[in-house]
């Protein structure tokens, strides 16, 4: 149900614009694999990635060893980010538009910064300090660095970092730690670690982009030129290499920390297999049918008599794509579970839908008119920081976590490819779309928190 609106939109656009080179058969096959992949991943992540993360957080809080916590926190943050398919997808798009950037260096810098910020967040949680402080300092620093360099790629990197591999691990790690400390009865401490971790890539990539310059090459690749079997075999290897560190970490945690026995190992192993196969099918479906579809449709819209239609199309795509993101499902389930059902999944989904729709529409406008992204992103960040003063801590944590999870494989692939097709500068102005998706929930979810606070105060 979450992917049907996207499929329907592409079919309508194909009828209206009849773009040359678009293979509907490839797109529809890719859509089938997308649905199967999402289903398998959602089924497997709860009993594998989330389970291991929560166990690890609980273990670290009981050990009372800051050294062990910092080592394990950094290693976990680094390797789950290095394993993140979203980061690889974005790295391919970025390095094909910006010369002087190595894909491997791009991924390593992002992974290092996530490990470092995960450690800072865990320290704050262990000491019972509010993550609001860390988030405020981080975003003020980001605003200052943004004065020196265009932040589009940096915000995109932040959004792509928190995808289907990273979110379950880091979110569960924070919840596991928060629920076993002296502040375990305070719901507000259970969310926000993902938001903190996503600050690192913004700052580190801002520094990295000081040494990069746009090239004249086009960012999209011709995925449909390969056969389906070749794409899936390639994904088996790529995702397998990405999953290997997570599997190794899970084994090491069980041997040295958890010691829960064969039954637990069997359950987690089954979940990891489902998650692995799910990501393979998901990424395979995107590469086989979605990347080229987005770019070709975008180029056709750009050459039409009304290129501005990319803005309402962007709003619709953003609003429905968030429903298809695996990480969003993990977040809203955790929110409902940790709040004992008082914060409904449907409520969070509604505000995220509005946020991401507006974010993609703004990004499409920026792609069409090529205005400085700082004039749009920086005011939104300032508004989010102001709202923190009036919003309950719980909703601030959820908001900043939402900013990370709202942007996933759908936004870093199909929607970004569409924006690259619409752009007239080789794709450089398309970057920033993931950043808009990541920043808008900071505003809308905190507004939701203020509304809930007001209603509770009146009752």
N, C-alpha and C positions, 0 to 999 in steps of 0.2 A: 504493500500500500504506500510506503514512503518513497518508492522509486517510480511508481506508475506516473505521477504528474510530470516527471522529467522526461520519461519516455514519450508521453503524449505530446509534450511541448516540441520535442525534436521532430516528431511525425508531422505536427501542424506546420512547423517552420519549413520542413521539406516540401510540403504541398504548396506553401505560399511562395517560397523563394526558389525552389528547385535548384539547390546549389550543385555545381558541377564537382564531381569527385567524391560525393558523399555516398558511402556504401551502407544502405539501411540494413542489409543482412548482417554485416559486421557489427553494427550498432545494436541490433536486437539480440544477437548471440552474446555480445558483451553484457547486455542488460540481464540476461538469464544468469550469467556467471556472477554478476554483481549481486543479485538477489540471493543466490546460493551461498556466496561468500559471506554476506552479511549475516545470514541465518546461522551458518556454522560458527562464525566468530562469536556472535552473541551467545550462542549455546555453550561455547567452550571457555570464554574468558572468565566467567564467574567462578568456575571451579579450578582455574589455573592461575591466570595473572592476578586477579583480585585476591584470591585465596592466599597466594604466596606473599603478596604485598602486605596484607593485613597481618599475617603471621609474623612477618619480618618486623613490622612496626611494633607489635606487641613484645616481641623478643628484645628488641633494642631498648625499649623503655624499662624492662625488668633487669637488664644487665647493669644499668647505671654506670656504663663506661662510655664517656664522651668520645674517647679515641676510637673505640670499635664502631660507635655510631657514625662518626665522621667518615671513617674508611669505607664502611658498608654503604652509607648513604651516597657518597661520591661515586663509588664503583657502580652501584645500581643506577643512579641517575645518568652516568656516562653511557653505560652499555645498553640500557633500554632505549635511550635516545639514538644511539648509533644504529640500533636495530629497527628504528622507526621507518616504515615504508614512506610515510608522508614527507620526511626529510629528504629521502632519496629522490622522490618525484620532484620536489621543489628544486633540489640541487641540479637536476638535469635541465629544468627550465631556466634556472638562473645562469648556469655556466654556458648555456648556448646563446645567451643574450649579452653577457658581460665578459669581456676578455680579461685575461690576467687572473681569473679565479679558477682554482682547482676544485673539482667536485669533492675529492677526498678531504682537502683542507677545510672546505666549507662545512662538511659534516662533522669533522673532528672539533672545530672551533665551537660549533653549536652544542655538541655533546659535552665538551668540557665545561661550558658555561652552565648547562643544566645540572651537571653533577655538583658544581660549586654552589649554585643557588639552592639546590635541594638540601645541601648540608646546612646552609644558613637557616632555611625554613625549619629543619628538624631541631636545630639549636633553640630557635624561638619557641617551638612547641614544647620542647623538653623543659625549658625554663618557665613555661606558662605565660610567655609574653604574647601580645596580640600580633598577628601577622599583618594587621593594618599598618603598623609602624614600618615594617620591612617593605610592604607594597608602596607606601607613600614615598619613602626614600628612593626606592628603585625607579619609580615613575618620574619623580622630580629630576633625577639624574638623566633619565632618558630624554626629558624635555630639553635639558641643557645641551646634551650631545646632538640633538636634532637640529640645533641652530647651526651646526657645522656641516652636516651631510644629510642628503635626502634619506628619510627613514623607511622608504617603501619596502625594500628587500628585508630590512631588519625586522619589521613588524610581520612580514610574511613568514620569516624564519621562526619567529616566536609562535605564530599560529600553527605552522606545520609541525613544530616540535611536539606539541601535545596531541598526538594521534592515537590510533587504536592499540599500539604497543605501550606507549609511555603513560597514558592516562590511567589505565587500570592499576599499574604498578605504583606510580607515585601517589595517586589519590588514596589507594588502599594503605600504602605505607604511612601516610599522614594520619588517616583514620585510626589505624592500628596503634600508632604512638599516642595520639590524643586521647583515645578512649581508655588508656591504661595509666595515664599520669594523674597527678593530683587534681587536674581540671577535667576529669573524665565526665563529670555531670554537666559540663558547659558545652552545649551543642556548637557554639560558635567556633570552637577550636578544631572542629573536624573537617572544615573545608578551607581552602586557600593555598594549600601547598602546591598544587598544580599552577595556580596563578603566580606564585613566587618563582617557581622553577622556570616559567616562561618569560620572566624578566631578563634572565641571563642572555638568551639569544639575541634579544633586541640590542643590548649594549655591545655585545661582542661582535655582532655582524655590522653594527654602525661603524665600529673601528675598522673592520675588514673592508667595508665598502669605500673607505678613504683611498684605497689603492686599486680600485676597479674602475673600468670605464666601459660604456656600452659599445658593442660591436654592431656591425650591420647585418649579422645573421639572424635568421628567423628562429624563434624558440621552439616551435613545435616540430616533432618528428613524425615520420610517416609510419605509424604503428601498423596500419592495416596492410602494409606491404608484406608483412610476415604472415605465415600460416598460423592458424590457431594453435596447433600443436607446438610450433616453435616458440610462440609467445608463452604458453603454459610451462614448457620445459625451462625456458629462461627464468620465469617467475619462481619455479620450484627451486632453482639454484640461488637466485637473489634473496628470496624470502627465507630459504634455508640458512644461508649465511647470516642473515639478519637475526633469525630466531636462535641460532647456536649460542650466542652469549647468554640469552635469557634462560635457555635450557640448562646450560652449565651453571649459571648462578643458582637456579632452583635446586639442582643436585647438590651443590656445595652448601646451600642453606640447610637442606635436609640432613646432610651428613654431620655438619658442625654445629648447627643451631637447633633445628626443630626436633629431629629424631622421633617422628610421628609414626613410622612403621609402614609396612607394605600396602595396607588399605589406602592410606593417604596418598602414597606415591602413585598407586594405580589410578586414583581419581584425578589427581593433578596431571598425570601423564595423558590420560584420555582427553582432558580439557585442553592441554597444549597441542595435541594432535588436531583436535577440532579447530582450534584457533589458527594453527599453521595452515591447514587446508583452506580455511575461510579466507585468510589474507591472500593466499595464492590465487584463489578464484576471483577475489575482489580486485586485486591489482591486475590480474590477467584480463578481466573484463574491461577495466579502464583502459589499459594499453591497447587492447585489440579493437575496441569499438568506440571509446569515448574521446580520447585525445584528438584524433583527426576530426571527429564529428564536431567538436567544439570549435576548433580552429576554422574549418571550412564554413560553418554557419556564420561565424564571426566575420570572416572575410566577405561573405555574400551580403551581410547586413551593412558592412562598411561601404560597399559599392552601390547599395540601393539608393533610392531617392529620399529615404527617411532613416538615416543611420541612428537617429535619436531613439528609435524603438528599442535599441539595446538597453536603455535605462529601465523601462517597465519589464522587459524580458529578464533583466538582471534581478529586479525585485522578486519576481515570481520564482526564478531559479534559486535564489538565496533562501526564500521562505520555505521551499519544499526540500532543498538539498540538506538542510540541517536535520530533517527527519531521517535521512538516510545515512547520517554519520554514525559509525560504531561507537565512538567515544562519547557522543551526546547521550546515547542510550545508557552507557555505563554511569555517567554523571547523574541523570535524572533518577535512575534506579537507586543510586546511593543516597540522593537527597531525600527521596520518599522513605527509604529504609531508616536513615539516621534521624529523621524528624518524626519517626513513628507514624507516618501517614498524614501529619498535619500540613505538609507542603506537598501538594499533589503533583504527579508527573505532568499532567495535562496543563497545569498552570505554568510550570517552568517552560514546557515546550511552547506554549502560546507566546510568551514574552521573548523567547529565543527566536521564534519564527519571525516576529516583527523586527527584532534587532538585526538578524542576518539579512533579511530582505532589504532593509534600509542600507545596510553596509554594502551589499553588492550593487545596489542602485547607485550609491555615491561613487563606488569604484568605477562603474561603467561610465558615469559622467566624467570622471577624471581621465579615463582612457580616451574618451571622445574629444574632450576639450584641453587635455594635457595641462591642467593647472597644477601648481605646486601642492603636493600632497600634504605638506605641513600645515597649510591653511585649513585643512579639514580634520586631520588626525589630532593635531595638538590641542585645539579647542575641546574635542571630545575627551581627551585624556584629562584636561583641566576640570571639565564638568564631572568626570568620574571621581576625581580626587575630592572635589567639593562635596559630592553626594555622600562620600564616606563618613563625613561628620554627622550626617543625619540618619544614615542607614544602620540597622542592627548589624553587629559583627557577623552573625551567621549568614546574612544575605550578601554582605560584602565578600565573604569567602566564596560563596556560591557564584557570585557575579564574576570574580576574577578567574575562578576555575572554568566558568562557562565561556569566558573569553578565549581560553585556550582550547577547549574541546569543540567549540562551534565550527572551527576550521579544520577540516580533515581531508581525506583522499578526494572527495567530490570537489571541494573548492580548489585544491592544489592541482587538479587534473582538468576536469571538464570545464568548470567555470573560468579558471585561469586561461585555458586554451581558447575559450570563446573570447575573452578580453584581449588576448594576444592577436586573434584574428581581426578584431574590431580596430585595434590600434594602428596608427599610421607611422610609427617610428621604430619598426622592427621588434616591437613587443616590450620595450623598456617601460612605457607608461602603463602597461597592464599590471606590472608589479605594484603591490600595495593593496591588491584586492583581498588577500588573506588578512592583511593588517586591519582593513575596515571591518571584516567579519569578526576579528578577534577583539576589537575595541568597542564596537557597538553594544555587546552584552554587558560590558562594565557599567554602562549607563542604564539600560532598560531593566536589568535584574535588580539593580540597587533601587530604582524607582518602584519596582514590585515590592522590595523590602520595606520601603517607606510607607507604601499603601497598606501593607499587612500590619505594620507597626501602628499606623493611625487607626485602623479598624479594631485592633485588639485593645487600644487605649480607650476607645469609645464603648466597648462592650463590657 
